[in-house]
């Protein structure tokens, strides 16, 4: 039985990972008391005593945890931004390529993709890799997320009895165009320029929809929206990431369509000239905790969907 330690179990992502693992018979979760989890020595002991360590921490704390690990056999699965584009870390999105999937099986350092980045990369990387669009293209992206992506403080703000009435309407953020996911969005897709990125938080707990609009003129000569659909339909065929011809309900798509789920739906909308590339999933599912558990399943040689809600 493999020993699992969740460093940062009290946070939103950590709790969701714990919920997915607590009933499993193939793993033992190492738990620290409230007092112990604030004790560096207790954390260090747990980090070095486990087989797999999930890091559900702010970036600096995640780096600190990695520095504490002296046991070379410990597999680290980090959900923070700290290591996603660093050499020596495997990017934890197995559906992107067979190479990534194979690397995950033996990697000791795994970086879980960012929530917004997951949808953007799933949509754009296949187009770059297949030569459908140039790495020089200037892209835009907008992403709608539930407020749970903002962590405990934002959750408390939205769920307060006397909350600010401005929270009743969607709110755009990252307006300086320096969002922390931009680095991986550019690096993992292979784009030469980061996209113009417009994330929006709205008044629902969890769920996410990422849209990348492109003009047909941005496609390589001869390629069409139908070609993109064929590319996605051949690439995304798993239970976890799946292409569908349409995911709207009467012309409307809800960002909460896959709330609580650990899967992702990819689709293409628009028309021959103006094309919408759309990914729908849960920011806490395939956008965070679900993706982390999927990576663990691959490391353990278990079914990828084990303990996931698909």
C-alpha positions as CSV (number, residue, x, y, z in Angstrom):
1,X,0.0,0.0,0.0
2,X,1.4,3.4,-1.0
3,X,1.6,6.2,1.5
4,X,0.3,9.6,0.5
5,X,0.9,12.9,2.1
6,X,-1.1,16.0,1.2
7,X,0.9,19.1,2.2
8,X,-1.8,21.8,2.4
9,X,-4.8,19.4,3.0
10,X,-6.8,22.2,4.6
11,X,-7.0,24.2,1.4
12,X,-9.7,23.9,-1.3
13,X,-7.5,21.8,-3.6
14,X,-6.1,19.6,-0.8
15,X,-9.5,18.9,0.6
16,X,-10.8,17.8,-2.8
17,X,-7.8,15.5,-3.3
18,X,-8.4,14.0,0.2
19,X,-12.1,13.4,-0.6
20,X,-11.1,11.5,-3.7
21,X,-8.6,9.3,-1.9
22,X,-10.0,8.6,1.5
23,X,-12.1,5.6,0.5
24,X,-9.4,4.0,-1.6
25,X,-7.9,0.7,-0.4
26,X,-4.6,0.9,-2.3
27,X,-3.3,4.0,-0.5
28,X,-2.8,5.2,3.1
29,X,-3.0,8.9,3.7
30,X,-0.6,10.3,6.3
31,X,-2.3,12.8,8.4
32,X,-0.9,15.6,10.6
33,X,-2.7,17.3,13.4
34,X,-3.5,21.0,13.2
35,X,-0.5,21.7,15.4
36,X,1.8,19.3,13.5
37,X,1.0,20.7,10.0
38,X,2.4,24.1,11.1
39,X,5.6,22.4,12.4
40,X,8.3,22.3,9.8
41,X,9.9,19.2,11.3
42,X,6.7,17.3,11.3
43,X,6.0,18.3,7.7
44,X,9.5,17.3,6.7
45,X,9.2,13.9,8.3
46,X,5.9,13.3,6.5
47,X,7.3,14.5,3.2
48,X,10.2,12.0,3.5
49,X,8.1,9.1,4.8
50,X,5.5,9.0,2.0
51,X,5.6,7.5,-1.5
52,X,3.7,10.4,-3.1
53,X,3.5,14.0,-1.8
54,X,0.8,16.3,-3.1
55,X,1.7,19.9,-2.6
56,X,-1.4,22.1,-2.3
57,X,0.3,25.3,-1.3
58,X,1.3,28.8,-2.4
59,X,4.3,28.9,-4.7
60,X,6.9,29.8,-2.1
61,X,5.7,27.2,0.3
62,X,5.7,24.6,-2.4
63,X,9.3,25.4,-3.2
64,X,10.1,25.1,0.5
65,X,8.4,21.7,0.7
66,X,10.5,20.4,-2.3
67,X,13.6,21.6,-0.6
68,X,12.8,19.5,2.5
69,X,12.6,16.3,0.6
70,X,15.7,14.2,0.9
71,X,14.2,10.8,0.1
72,X,14.9,10.3,-3.7
73,X,12.1,7.9,-4.0
74,X,9.3,10.4,-3.1
75,X,7.1,11.4,-6.1
76,X,6.0,15.0,-5.8
77,X,2.8,16.2,-7.5
78,X,2.7,19.9,-7.1
79,X,-0.6,21.8,-7.8
80,X,1.0,25.3,-7.4
81,X,2.4,27.5,-10.2
82,X,6.0,27.1,-8.9
83,X,7.3,24.3,-11.1
84,X,5.1,24.1,-14.2
85,X,7.7,25.3,-16.7
86,X,10.9,24.2,-15.0
87,X,13.2,21.6,-16.6
88,X,13.1,18.3,-14.8
89,X,9.4,18.6,-14.0
90,X,6.8,16.7,-16.0
91,X,3.7,18.7,-17.0
92,X,0.8,16.7,-15.7
93,X,-1.6,16.7,-18.7
94,X,-1.3,13.1,-20.1
95,X,-3.9,13.7,-22.9
96,X,-1.6,16.2,-24.6
97,X,0.7,13.5,-25.9
98,X,1.8,9.9,-25.6
99,X,5.3,11.3,-24.6
100,X,3.9,13.2,-21.6
101,X,1.8,10.2,-20.6
102,X,4.8,7.9,-20.7
103,X,7.0,10.4,-18.7
104,X,4.4,10.6,-16.0
105,X,4.7,6.9,-15.3
106,X,8.3,7.3,-14.1
107,X,8.6,11.0,-13.2
108,X,9.5,12.0,-9.6
109,X,8.5,15.6,-10.1
110,X,5.1,16.4,-11.6
111,X,3.5,19.8,-12.0
112,X,-0.3,19.9,-12.2
113,X,-1.5,22.4,-14.9
114,X,-3.2,25.6,-13.9
115,X,-7.0,25.7,-14.2
116,X,-7.3,28.4,-16.9
117,X,-4.2,27.1,-18.6
118,X,-5.6,23.6,-18.9
119,X,-8.4,24.6,-21.3
120,X,-6.2,27.0,-23.3
121,X,-3.4,24.4,-23.8
122,X,-5.8,21.6,-24.7
123,X,-7.3,23.8,-27.4
124,X,-4.1,25.4,-28.8
125,X,-1.3,22.9,-28.5
126,X,-2.7,20.4,-31.0
127,X,-3.0,23.2,-33.6
128,X,0.6,24.3,-33.1
129,X,1.9,20.7,-33.0
130,X,0.0,19.8,-36.2
131,X,0.9,23.0,-38.1
132,X,-2.7,24.3,-38.3
133,X,-1.6,27.6,-36.9
134,X,1.8,29.3,-36.7
135,X,3.6,29.7,-33.4
136,X,3.8,33.4,-34.4
137,X,0.0,33.8,-34.2
138,X,-1.4,36.4,-31.8
139,X,-4.2,34.8,-29.9
140,X,-6.8,35.9,-27.4
141,X,-8.6,33.9,-24.7
142,X,-11.4,34.5,-22.3
143,X,-12.2,32.1,-19.4
144,X,-15.1,32.1,-17.0
145,X,-14.6,30.4,-13.6
146,X,-16.5,29.7,-10.4
147,X,-15.4,31.6,-7.4
148,X,-13.8,28.5,-5.7
149,X,-10.8,29.1,-7.9
150,X,-10.0,32.1,-5.7
151,X,-9.4,30.1,-2.6
152,X,-10.7,30.4,0.9
153,X,-10.9,34.2,1.0
154,X,-12.8,34.6,-2.2
155,X,-15.1,31.7,-1.2
156,X,-15.8,33.5,2.1
157,X,-16.5,36.8,0.3
158,X,-19.0,35.2,-2.1
159,X,-20.7,33.2,0.6
160,X,-20.9,35.9,3.2
161,X,-24.4,37.0,4.4
162,X,-23.5,40.6,3.9
163,X,-21.4,40.4,0.8
164,X,-20.8,43.2,-1.6
165,X,-23.5,43.5,-4.2
166,X,-20.9,43.9,-6.9
167,X,-20.3,40.2,-6.5
168,X,-23.7,39.5,-8.0
169,X,-22.3,40.2,-11.5
170,X,-19.3,38.6,-13.3
171,X,-16.0,40.3,-12.6
172,X,-13.0,40.4,-14.9
173,X,-9.6,40.2,-13.3
174,X,-5.9,39.7,-14.4
175,X,-6.4,43.1,-16.1
176,X,-2.7,43.9,-16.0
177,X,-2.2,41.0,-18.5
178,X,0.3,39.4,-16.0
179,X,-1.8,36.5,-14.9
180,X,0.3,33.7,-13.4
181,X,-0.9,31.1,-15.9
182,X,0.3,33.0,-18.9
183,X,3.8,31.6,-18.6
184,X,2.7,28.0,-19.0
185,X,0.1,28.9,-21.6
186,X,2.8,30.1,-23.8
187,X,5.5,27.6,-22.9
188,X,3.5,24.4,-23.1
189,X,1.7,25.3,-26.4
190,X,4.9,26.6,-28.0
191,X,3.5,30.0,-28.9
192,X,6.1,32.7,-29.4
193,X,3.8,35.3,-27.7
194,X,1.5,35.0,-24.7
195,X,-2.2,35.4,-25.5
196,X,-4.3,38.4,-24.5
197,X,-6.0,36.7,-21.6
198,X,-9.3,37.8,-20.0
199,X,-10.3,35.6,-17.0
200,X,-13.7,36.3,-15.4
201,X,-15.0,35.1,-12.0
202,X,-18.7,34.7,-11.6
203,X,-21.3,33.9,-8.9
204,X,-21.2,30.1,-8.9
205,X,-19.0,27.8,-6.8
206,X,-17.2,25.7,-9.4
207,X,-17.0,25.2,-13.2
208,X,-15.0,26.7,-16.0
209,X,-15.3,27.5,-19.7
210,X,-12.3,28.6,-21.7
211,X,-12.8,30.0,-25.2
212,X,-10.1,30.8,-27.8
213,X,-11.6,32.7,-30.8
214,X,-9.7,32.5,-34.1
215,X,-10.3,33.8,-37.7
216,X,-10.1,31.3,-40.5
217,X,-7.4,33.5,-42.0
218,X,-5.2,32.5,-39.0
219,X,-5.2,28.9,-40.1
220,X,-2.6,27.4,-42.4
221,X,-3.7,27.7,-46.0
222,X,-6.3,25.1,-46.8
223,X,-7.2,24.3,-43.2
224,X,-10.8,24.8,-42.0
225,X,-13.0,24.5,-38.9
226,X,-13.9,21.0,-40.1
227,X,-10.2,20.1,-40.0
228,X,-9.9,21.3,-36.4
229,X,-12.9,19.2,-35.5
230,X,-11.4,16.2,-37.1
231,X,-8.1,16.8,-35.3
232,X,-9.7,17.1,-31.9
233,X,-12.1,14.2,-32.5
234,X,-9.1,11.9,-33.2
235,X,-6.9,13.3,-30.4
236,X,-9.4,13.6,-27.5
237,X,-11.2,10.3,-27.2
238,X,-10.7,9.3,-23.5
239,X,-13.2,9.4,-20.7
240,X,-11.4,12.2,-19.1
241,X,-10.9,14.6,-22.1
242,X,-13.4,14.1,-24.9
243,X,-14.3,15.9,-28.1
244,X,-18.0,16.4,-28.8
245,X,-19.7,17.9,-31.8
246,X,-21.7,20.2,-29.7
247,X,-22.1,20.9,-26.0
248,X,-24.6,23.7,-26.0
249,X,-28.2,23.7,-24.8
250,X,-30.3,25.6,-27.3
251,X,-27.3,27.8,-28.3
252,X,-26.1,28.4,-24.7
253,X,-23.2,26.8,-22.9
254,X,-23.0,27.0,-19.1
255,X,-19.6,27.2,-17.5
256,X,-21.0,25.0,-14.8
257,X,-22.0,22.2,-17.2
258,X,-19.3,19.9,-15.7
259,X,-19.3,21.2,-12.2
260,X,-18.0,18.5,-9.7
261,X,-16.7,16.4,-12.6
262,X,-13.1,15.5,-13.3
263,X,-13.5,15.4,-17.1
264,X,-13.2,18.0,-19.9
265,X,-15.3,18.5,-23.0
266,X,-13.7,20.0,-26.1
267,X,-15.8,21.4,-28.9
268,X,-15.7,23.8,-31.9
269,X,-18.4,26.4,-32.6
270,X,-18.8,29.5,-34.7
271,X,-18.7,29.5,-38.5
272,X,-16.4,29.1,-41.5
273,X,-14.8,32.6,-40.9
274,X,-15.0,33.1,-37.1
275,X,-14.2,30.0,-35.1
276,X,-14.7,29.4,-31.4
277,X,-12.5,26.8,-29.7
278,X,-14.2,25.8,-26.4
279,X,-13.2,23.7,-23.4
280,X,-15.6,23.1,-20.6
281,X,-14.6,21.5,-17.2
282,X,-14.5,22.1,-13.5
283,X,-11.8,24.4,-12.1
284,X,-11.5,22.1,-9.1
285,X,-11.7,18.9,-11.2
286,X,-9.6,18.6,-14.4
287,X,-8.5,22.1,-13.5
288,X,-6.9,21.1,-10.2
289,X,-7.7,18.2,-7.8
290,X,-9.0,15.7,-10.4
291,X,-5.9,16.3,-12.6
292,X,-3.6,15.7,-9.6
293,X,-5.3,12.4,-8.8
294,X,-5.2,11.4,-12.4
295,X,-1.4,11.9,-12.4
296,X,-1.2,9.8,-9.2
297,X,-3.1,7.0,-10.9
298,X,-0.7,7.0,-13.7
299,X,2.3,6.9,-11.4
300,X,0.7,3.9,-9.5
301,X,-0.2,2.1,-12.7
302,X,-3.9,2.3,-11.8
303,X,-6.8,3.0,-14.0
304,X,-6.6,6.8,-14.9
305,X,-10.2,7.3,-13.8
306,X,-9.8,5.6,-10.4
307,X,-11.5,7.7,-7.7
308,X,-12.5,10.3,-10.3
309,X,-16.0,11.5,-11.1
310,X,-16.3,11.4,-14.8
